[in-house]
Amino acid sequence: MPHRTSRRTLLTATAAVTAAAATGALTPPAVASAHSTNASTDRRLRRIIAGMSLEEKVGQLFVMRVYGHSATDPDQADIDANLKEIGVRTAAELISTYHVGGIIYFTWARNTRDPHQIADLSNGLQRAALAERHRVPLLVSTDQEHGIVCRVGEPATLLPGAMALGAGGSRSDTRRAAWIAGAELAALGINQNYAPDADVNVNPANPVIGVRSFGSDPDAVADLVAAQVKGYQGAGVASTAKHFPGHGDTNTDSHTGLPVINHTRAEWEELDAPPFRAAIRARIDSIMTAHIVVPALDPSEDPATLSRPILTGILREELGYDGVVVTDSLGMEGVRTKYGDDRVPVLALLAGVDQLLNPPNLSVAWNAVLDAVRSGEISEERIEESILRILRLKSGLGLFRDPFVSHRGVERTVGSRAHRAAADRIAERTTTLLADPGSLLPLSRRSHRNLLVVGADPASPSGTTGPPTGTLAHAFGELGFSARALSTGTAPNQAKIDEAVAAAEGRDAVVVATYNVTASSSQRTLVRALVATGVPVVTVAIRNPYDVAHLTGTGVAASLAAYSWTDVELRAAARVIAGRAEPEGTLPVPVQRADDPAQVLYPVGHGLSY
């Protein structure tokens, strides 16, 4: 690739957007809104609801996990897991027993082995649903954010995650990525995606959002959230903005605790609300709640999922949203801290929720809602409001007409050459060069042919084929370098550090994949030891871009941010390091100094080019 200049210059966000948009292809169609409806459709849906038993109505409110690759013939281990956790043997039995309105796919539930299996599972689930008395199809959902949260892996197309797209800064690329992802999900029979993440990540210590967010600037995040809504929904998949009212400023993970967000109402309006307002303007199909406490929005200290002032008062009445509201998983500790599992689903419905996602014990939750309606705590009219929203969404997605998918559609769409090529181009435009004080990069095959790749090996999301070091080394090999991979882990001990130092001998350069480096991290010790060998060291942050702050002053020759360790982003980082692509990404979050967090080391918009 020709060099613009040997001098490093800062890329502005505007220039990055222009450059990315100029190379666009696969332009998605105009956005649709599946929860939009008309009077005749509503009459038809209300007739369906009127004919339901109370048990069938309650079932429509639930979206549940289930183990196994097949709706009717899972493996014995999955039958055992289903019996233990749900009290049924198969997905088909789950549907006939509880009349659930939706199923969520997880990798760990062994729902997503390969594209054709996923399509068969989706079809089997829909056949089981249509065998029910009212023939109401299912919403089949998953979390396919891409980046570090990805349930469907290769050979499906893997795309950069949210913060990487934020670094690219292109609405066109961001929409195109969502359209590709949505088209492939639709081909698999997955019709509701719990993406995009609309949280504004203003807290570098956030343990649960981080690179799942597009960035720290509310307006920039809002633009990219709207772009993804249009992309997903233009491809025929319901999009879900999460986690309302905003999970970006917390140092507690709501999976394991109950975070408290201490933003004032004015701060919430300025920082957290814009992406959700943008999603609503883009006619978002569904919005997911957060298991967080925001005292300025509701002084009761109830989590937002259970807060009527937040979900009905703000989301429904102030923001004017009338689409589907879905809870985050009801198995998370954040929503279970204050109330028991029998009260949580009841309180969520009273707060204004429509869909109850993945309760830890479905029998307890289902019977609790049933009892609440029978006792009059929840009116039947109230749950019918939610069911109507859910059925509108199903109708708008075309599920009443035809909920089935074909193997031909899978072969034509999932992991297509055009989709993969687009993913690679988008990823190249996200890689961010943060520092290169000695103008080492790009590496030349003449002077830096012999490489060592060491570093972190975090648990692999579905978008990876192996340890990041191996993926990077393989990518360099394809670019004509000789590269050895040595995995040293996220907390290398002295033996691993010594092994890396010995392996660096005779190498022309060392590439270190870093993962959430802290002041006390032994990854810093590893980097210092490698720098001391005299071999040039290049670091690549494969999750949060804040690692560079803890490596400043170690003598590193160059530092980049890849924002994830999925294959598509690691391959792009290798091409950038090798000079086969320009480093066009710019920081979507500020990086503070490690020794003085009040001072910014690299601001939003920082990024070097060749």
C-alpha positions in Angstrom: 0.0 0.0 0.0 1.6 3.4 -0.9 2.7 5.6 2.0 1.1 9.0 2.4 4.2 10.2 4.3 6.9 8.8 6.6 6.0 11.5 9.1 3.3 10.6 11.7 0.3 12.9 11.7 -2.9 12.9 13.8 -6.0 11.7 12.0 -9.1 13.7 12.8 -12.4 11.8 13.4 -13.9 13.6 10.3 -11.1 12.4 8.1 -11.5 8.9 9.3 -15.2 8.9 8.6 -14.6 10.3 5.1 -11.9 7.7 4.3 -14.0 4.9 5.5 -17.2 6.0 3.8 -15.4 6.5 0.5 -14.6 2.8 0.2 -18.1 1.6 1.1 -19.9 -1.3 -0.6 -22.8 -3.6 0.2 -25.0 -0.6 1.1 -27.9 -1.9 3.2 -31.5 -1.1 2.3 -33.6 1.4 4.2 -34.5 0.7 7.8 -37.7 -1.1 8.7 -39.5 -1.1 12.0 -41.0 -4.4 12.9 -43.1 -3.1 15.8 -45.0 -0.7 13.5 -48.4 -1.8 12.7 -51.8 -0.9 11.4 -55.4 -1.2 12.6 -56.2 -4.3 10.6 -53.1 -6.1 11.9 -53.9 -5.1 15.4 -57.4 -6.5 15.2 -56.0 -9.8 13.9 -53.4 -9.9 16.7 -56.0 -9.0 19.4 -58.2 -11.8 18.2 -55.3 -14.2 18.7 -54.7 -12.9 22.2 -58.4 -13.1 23.1 -58.4 -16.8 22.3 -55.4 -17.5 24.5 -55.7 -19.1 27.9 -54.1 -17.3 30.8 -51.2 -19.8 30.8 -50.6 -19.2 27.1 -50.6 -15.4 27.6 -48.1 -15.7 30.5 -45.9 -17.9 28.4 -45.6 -15.3 25.6 -43.9 -13.0 28.0 -40.9 -15.3 28.5 -37.7 -15.8 26.5 -35.9 -18.8 27.8 -32.6 -20.7 27.3 -32.6 -24.4 26.4 -29.8 -26.8 26.0 -29.1 -28.7 22.9 -28.4 -28.6 19.1 -31.9 -29.9 18.2 -35.4 -29.0 19.2 -36.5 -32.6 19.5 -33.4 -34.8 19.7 -30.7 -33.2 21.9 -27.7 -35.2 23.2 -28.1 -36.9 26.6 -26.0 -34.4 28.4 -28.4 -31.7 27.1 -31.4 -33.6 28.2 -29.9 -34.0 31.6 -29.2 -30.2 31.8 -32.7 -29.4 30.7 -34.3 -31.7 33.2 -32.1 -30.3 36.0 -32.6 -26.6 35.2 -36.0 -26.4 33.5 -37.8 -29.6 34.2 -38.2 -30.6 30.5 -36.2 -32.9 28.2 -36.2 -30.9 25.0 -36.9 -27.5 23.5 -40.1 -28.8 22.0 -41.2 -29.9 25.4 -40.3 -26.5 26.9 -42.5 -24.8 24.3 -45.5 -27.2 24.8 -45.2 -27.0 28.6 -44.7 -23.2 29.2 -45.9 -21.8 25.8 -42.8 -19.5 25.8 -42.8 -16.7 23.3 -39.0 -16.8 22.6 -35.8 -18.8 22.9 -32.3 -17.4 23.4 -29.3 -19.1 21.9 -26.0 -19.5 23.8 -22.7 -21.1 22.8 -22.4 -22.7 26.3 -25.9 -24.2 25.9 -24.6 -25.9 22.7 -27.1 -24.2 20.5 -24.6 -22.8 17.9 -22.4 -25.6 16.6 -22.4 -24.6 12.9 -24.7 -22.7 10.6 -26.7 -25.6 9.2 -27.3 -27.0 12.6 -28.5 -23.5 13.9 -30.9 -23.3 10.9 -32.3 -26.7 11.7 -32.6 -25.9 15.4 -34.5 -22.6 14.5 -36.8 -24.5 12.1 -37.4 -27.2 14.7 -38.3 -24.6 17.3 -40.7 -22.9 15.0 -42.4 -26.2 14.1 -42.9 -26.9 17.8 -44.4 -23.4 18.3 -46.7 -23.7 15.3 -47.9 -27.1 16.7 -49.4 -25.1 19.5 -53.1 -24.2 19.5 -52.7 -20.6 18.2 -49.8 -21.2 15.9 -47.8 -18.2 17.2 -44.2 -18.2 16.0 -41.2 -17.7 18.2 -38.8 -14.8 18.6 -35.4 -16.5 18.4 -32.7 -14.3 19.9 -29.0 -14.1 20.8 -26.3 -11.7 21.8 -24.3 -11.2 18.5 -22.7 -7.8 19.3 -19.4 -9.0 17.6 -16.1 -8.2 19.1 -15.8 -9.8 22.6 -19.5 -10.9 22.7 -20.3 -13.2 19.9 -22.5 -16.4 20.1 -22.2 -17.5 16.4 -18.7 -18.1 15.3 -16.9 -19.0 12.1 -17.8 -19.9 9.4 -20.2 -17.0 10.0 -18.7 -13.6 9.2 -17.0 -12.1 12.3 -17.0 -8.3 12.4 -15.3 -5.6 14.6 -17.0 -4.9 17.9 -18.5 -1.6 19.0 -15.4 0.2 20.3 -13.5 -0.8 17.2 -16.2 0.6 15.0 -16.1 3.7 17.2 -12.4 4.0 16.4 -13.3 3.7 12.7 -15.8 6.6 13.2 -17.8 5.7 10.1 -21.5 5.5 10.2 -21.4 3.8 6.8 -19.1 1.0 8.1 -21.0 0.7 11.3 -24.3 0.3 9.5 -22.8 -2.1 6.9 -21.4 -4.3 9.7 -24.8 -4.5 11.3 -26.5 -5.3 8.0 -24.0 -8.1 7.3 -24.5 -9.5 10.8 -28.3 -9.1 10.5 -28.5 -10.8 7.1 -26.5 -13.8 8.4 -28.6 -14.1 11.6 -31.8 -13.9 9.6 -30.5 -16.8 7.4 -30.0 -18.8 10.5 -33.5 -18.2 11.8 -32.4 -15.8 14.5 -34.8 -12.9 14.3 -34.0 -10.8 17.4 -30.4 -9.6 18.2 -29.5 -8.1 21.5 -27.4 -5.4 19.9 -26.2 -2.7 19.7 -24.8 -1.7 23.1 -26.0 1.9 23.6 -24.0 2.5 26.8 -21.5 5.4 26.9 -18.4 4.1 28.4 -17.1 7.0 30.5 -15.4 4.9 33.2 -12.2 3.1 32.1 -12.6 0.7 35.1 -16.0 -0.5 33.8 -15.7 -4.3 34.1 -18.7 -5.3 32.0 -19.1 -2.8 29.2 -15.7 -1.4 28.1 -15.1 -2.2 24.4 -18.8 -3.3 24.0 -19.5 0.5 23.9 -18.8 2.6 20.8 -17.0 5.1 23.0 -17.2 7.9 25.6 -18.7 10.7 23.5 -22.6 10.6 23.8 -23.2 12.2 20.4 -20.8 9.9 18.6 -22.2 6.9 20.3 -25.7 8.0 19.4 -24.8 8.3 15.7 -23.3 4.8 15.6 -26.2 3.2 17.6 -28.6 4.7 15.1 -26.5 3.4 12.2 -26.5 -0.2 13.7 -30.3 -0.1 14.3 -30.8 0.8 10.7 -28.4 -1.9 9.6 -29.8 -4.8 11.6 -33.4 -3.9 11.0 -32.8 -3.2 7.3 -31.6 -6.9 7.1 -34.8 -8.1 8.7 -33.7 -8.7 12.3 -35.1 -7.0 15.3 -32.4 -4.8 17.0 -32.1 -4.2 20.7 -30.5 -1.1 22.3 -29.1 -1.9 25.7 -28.8 -1.4 28.7 -31.4 1.3 29.5 -31.0 3.8 31.2 -27.2 3.4 30.7 -24.5 1.1 32.1 -21.4 3.0 31.0 -20.3 4.5 34.3 -19.8 1.7 36.8 -17.0 -0.3 38.3 -19.4 -3.2 39.3 -20.5 -6.0 37.0 -24.3 -6.5 37.1 -23.7 -10.2 36.5 -22.2 -10.4 40.0 -23.5 -7.4 41.9 -25.9 -4.4 41.8 -24.1 -1.3 40.3 -25.1 2.2 41.4 -24.8 5.0 38.9 -24.5 8.4 40.7 -25.2 10.6 37.7 -27.5 13.5 38.4 -30.6 13.9 36.2 -28.8 16.5 34.2 -25.7 14.3 33.7 -28.0 11.4 32.7 -29.6 13.6 30.0 -26.2 14.7 28.7 -24.3 11.5 29.0 -26.6 8.4 28.9 -29.8 9.4 27.2 -28.6 10.5 23.7 -27.9 7.0 22.3 -31.3 5.7 23.5 -33.1 8.8 22.1 -31.2 8.2 18.8 -32.3 4.5 18.8 -35.9 5.5 19.3 -35.7 8.0 16.5 -34.3 5.2 14.3 -37.5 3.2 15.2 -35.7 0.6 17.3 -37.7 -2.6 17.7 -36.7 -3.4 21.3 -34.8 -1.9 24.2 -33.1 -4.0 27.0 -33.1 -2.9 30.6 -30.1 -2.6 33.0 -29.8 -4.2 36.4 -28.5 -0.9 37.9 -29.6 1.6 40.5 -29.8 5.2 39.4 -31.0 7.2 42.4 -31.5 10.4 40.5 -34.0 8.6 38.3 -35.6 6.5 41.0 -34.8 7.1 44.7 -36.3 3.7 45.7 -32.9 2.0 45.0 -34.7 -0.6 42.9 -32.8 -1.8 39.8 -33.9 -0.1 36.6 -35.4 -3.4 35.4 -37.9 -3.2 38.3 -38.4 0.5 38.3 -41.7 2.0 37.1 -40.4 5.6 37.3 -37.6 4.6 34.9 -39.3 2.2 32.5 -42.8 3.7 32.3 -42.1 7.2 33.5 -39.0 8.0 31.5 -38.8 5.4 28.7 -42.4 5.1 27.8 -43.9 8.5 28.8 -41.0 11.0 28.4 -39.1 9.3 25.5 -42.3 8.1 23.9 -41.1 4.6 23.3 -43.9 2.0 22.5 -41.8 -0.9 21.2 -40.8 -4.0 23.1 -38.9 -3.7 26.4 -36.9 -6.8 27.3 -35.1 -7.4 30.6 -31.5 -8.3 30.8 -31.1 -11.9 32.0 -33.1 -12.4 35.2 -30.4 -14.9 36.3 -27.9 -12.0 36.9 -27.1 -11.1 40.4 -27.9 -7.4 39.9 -31.6 -8.0 39.6 -31.7 -10.7 42.3 -30.0 -8.8 45.1 -33.1 -7.1 46.5 -36.0 -9.4 45.7 -36.5 -13.2 45.3 -36.8 -15.0 42.0 -40.6 -15.2 42.5 -41.0 -11.4 42.8 -38.6 -10.2 40.1 -40.7 -11.1 37.1 -43.8 -9.7 38.7 -42.1 -6.4 39.6 -40.6 -6.2 36.1 -44.0 -6.4 34.5 -45.4 -3.8 36.9 -42.5 -1.6 36.0 -43.3 -1.7 32.3 -41.4 -4.7 30.9 -42.8 -6.8 28.0 -40.3 -9.7 27.7 -38.8 -11.6 30.7 -35.4 -12.9 29.7 -33.9 -16.2 30.9 -35.1 -16.5 34.5 -33.0 -18.8 36.6 -36.0 -21.0 37.4 -38.7 -20.8 34.8 -41.3 -22.7 36.8 -41.0 -20.3 39.7 -41.1 -17.2 37.5 -43.9 -18.5 35.2 -46.1 -19.5 38.2 -45.3 -16.3 40.0 -46.7 -14.2 37.1 -49.7 -16.6 36.7 -50.5 -16.2 40.4 -50.0 -12.4 40.3 -52.6 -12.2 37.5 -55.0 -14.5 39.2 -54.8 -12.5 42.4 -55.3 -9.2 40.7 -51.8 -7.8 41.4 -51.3 -7.6 37.7 -54.3 -7.1 35.5 -54.9 -9.3 32.5 -55.2 -6.2 30.5 -51.7 -5.2 31.5 -50.1 -8.4 30.2 -52.2 -8.2 27.1 -50.5 -4.8 26.3 -47.1 -6.5 26.4 -48.3 -9.5 24.4 -49.7 -7.1 21.7 -46.3 -5.4 21.4 -44.6 -8.8 21.2 -47.0 -10.1 18.5 -46.6 -6.8 16.6 -42.9 -7.4 16.5 -43.4 -11.0 15.3 -45.8 -9.8 12.7 -43.6 -7.0 11.5 -40.7 -9.5 11.1 -42.9 -11.6 8.8 -42.9 -14.6 11.2 -46.7 -15.2 10.9 -46.2 -15.5 7.1 -43.2 -17.8 7.2 -40.8 -18.3 10.1 -38.7 -20.9 8.4 -35.2 -20.7 6.8 -33.5 -22.8 4.2 -30.1 -24.5 3.8 -29.7 -22.7 0.5 -30.1 -19.4 2.3 -27.4 -20.4 4.8 -25.0 -21.4 2.0 -25.7 -18.2 0.0 -25.5 -15.8 2.9 -23.5 -17.0 5.9 -19.8 -16.3 5.7 -20.0 -15.3 2.1 -16.9 -14.1 0.3 -18.3 -10.6 -0.1 -19.2 -10.4 3.6 -15.8 -11.6 4.7 -14.0 -9.1 2.4 -16.1 -6.3 3.8 -15.4 -7.3 7.4 -11.6 -7.2 6.6 -11.9 -3.8 5.0 -13.9 -2.4 8.0 -11.5 -3.9 10.5 -8.5 -2.3 8.8 -10.1 1.1 9.3 -10.5 0.6 13.0 -6.9 -0.4 14.0 -5.4 2.5 16.0 -1.7 3.4 16.1 -1.2 5.1 19.4 2.5 5.6 19.6 5.6 5.1 17.4 8.2 7.4 18.7 11.1 5.9 16.7 9.1 5.5 13.4 9.6 1.7 13.6 6.4 0.9 11.8 5.5 -0.4 9.3 7.8 -3.4 9.7 9.7 -4.3 6.6 10.2 -7.9 5.6 13.8 -7.0 4.7 14.8 -5.7 8.1 12.2 -7.3 10.4 11.4 -10.6 8.7 11.9 -12.8 11.8 9.3 -12.1 14.4 8.3 -13.4 17.8 4.7 -13.0 18.9 4.0 -13.4 22.6 1.3 -12.3 25.0 -2.1 -12.8 26.5 -4.4 -15.8 25.8 -7.8 -14.8 27.3 -10.8 -17.1 27.0 -11.8 -17.2 23.4 -15.1 -15.7 22.2 -16.7 -17.4 19.2 -14.9 -15.1 16.9 -11.5 -16.8 17.5 -9.9 -19.9 16.1 -7.2 -20.1 18.8 -4.9 -18.1 21.1 -4.4 -14.5 19.9 -0.6 -15.1 19.6 -1.2 -18.0 17.2 -3.7 -16.0 15.1 -1.3 -13.0 14.9 1.7 -15.2 14.1 -0.3 -17.0 11.3 -1.4 -13.6 9.9 2.2 -12.4 9.8 3.2 -15.7 8.1 0.6 -15.1 5.4 2.2 -11.6 4.9 5.6 -13.1 4.2 7.2 -12.9 7.7 8.6 -15.7 9.7 6.8 -15.6 13.0 6.8 -17.9 16.1 4.0 -17.8 18.6 4.5 -18.1 22.3 1.5 -17.7 24.6 2.6 -16.2 27.9 -0.9 -15.6 29.4 -2.6 -12.7 31.0 -0.5 -13.0 34.2 2.9 -14.5 33.1 5.1 -15.9 35.8 8.8 -15.5 35.9 9.4 -18.8 34.1 7.2 -17.7 31.2 8.9 -14.3 31.1 12.3 -16.0 31.0 11.1 -18.3 28.2 9.9 -15.3 26.2 13.2 -13.5 26.7 15.1 -16.5 25.5 12.8 -16.9 22.5 13.5 -13.2 21.6 17.1 -13.8 21.0 18.0 -13.4 17.3 14.5 -12.0 16.4 14.1 -8.8 14.4 11.1 -7.6 16.4 8.7 -8.8 19.1 5.0 -8.3 19.0 3.3 -8.5 22.4 -0.5 -8.9 22.7 -1.6 -7.2 25.9 -4.9 -7.6 27.7 -6.1 -5.1 30.3 -2.8 -4.2 31.7 -2.8 -2.7 35.2 -0.1 -1.1 37.4 0.5 -4.4 39.2 0.2 -6.6 36.1 3.1 -9.0 35.4 2.4 -8.2 31.7 4.4 -5.0 32.4 7.3 -7.1 33.7 7.2 -9.1 30.6 7.3 -6.1 28.3 10.1 -4.5 30.3 12.1 -7.7 30.1 11.6 -8.0 26.4 12.6 -4.3 25.8 15.8 -5.0 27.8 16.9 -7.6 25.2 17.4 -4.7 22.7 14.9 -6.2 20.2 12.2 -3.7 19.2 8.9 -4.4 20.9 5.5 -3.6 19.5 2.5 -3.9 21.8 -1.1 -4.5 20.6 -3.9 -4.0 23.1 -6.4 -6.8 22.3 -9.2 -5.5 24.6 -9.3 -2.2 26.3 -7.1 0.5 24.7 -6.0 1.8 28.1 -3.0 -0.6 28.3 -0.7 1.9 26.7 -0.9 4.2 29.8 0.7 1.5 31.9 3.4 0.8 29.3 4.5 4.3 28.7 8.1 4.7 29.8 9.0 1.0 29.3 10.8 1.6 26.1 8.2 0.1 23.8 8.9 1.0 20.2 5.3 1.2 19.1 1.8 0.6 20.5 -1.5 -0.1 18.8 -5.1 -0.8 19.9 -7.1 -3.6 18.2 -10.1 -3.5 20.6 -10.7 -7.3 20.5 -8.9 -10.6 20.0 -11.2 -11.9 17.4 -9.5 -13.1 14.2 -10.8 -10.3 12.0 -9.4 -7.6 14.2 -6.1 -9.4 14.8 -5.6 -10.0 11.1 -6.2 -6.3 10.5 -3.7 -5.4 13.2 -1.1 -7.6 11.5 -1.7 -6.0 8.1 -1.3 -2.5 9.7 1.9 -3.4 11.5 3.2 -4.9 8.2 2.2 -1.8 6.2 -0.4 -3.6 4.1 -3.0 -1.3 5.5 -3.0 2.3 6.9 -3.8 2.7 10.6 -6.9 4.8 10.2 -8.5 4.3 13.6 -8.7 7.0 16.2 -9.4 6.7 19.9 -13.2 6.8 20.7 -12.3 7.1 24.5 -9.6 9.1 26.2 -6.6 7.3 27.7 -5.6 8.8 31.1 -2.1 8.8 32.5 -1.5 5.8 34.7 0.4 7.9 37.3 -2.1 10.8 37.2 -5.6 9.8 36.0 -6.7 13.4 36.1 -4.5 14.0 33.1 -5.2 12.8 29.6 -2.4 10.9 27.9 -4.2 10.5 24.6 -7.4 12.3 23.9 -10.5 11.2 22.0 -9.6 11.4 18.3 -5.9 10.5 18.8 -4.4 8.2 16.2 -1.2 8.2 14.1 -0.9 7.4 10.4 2.0 6.4 8.1 
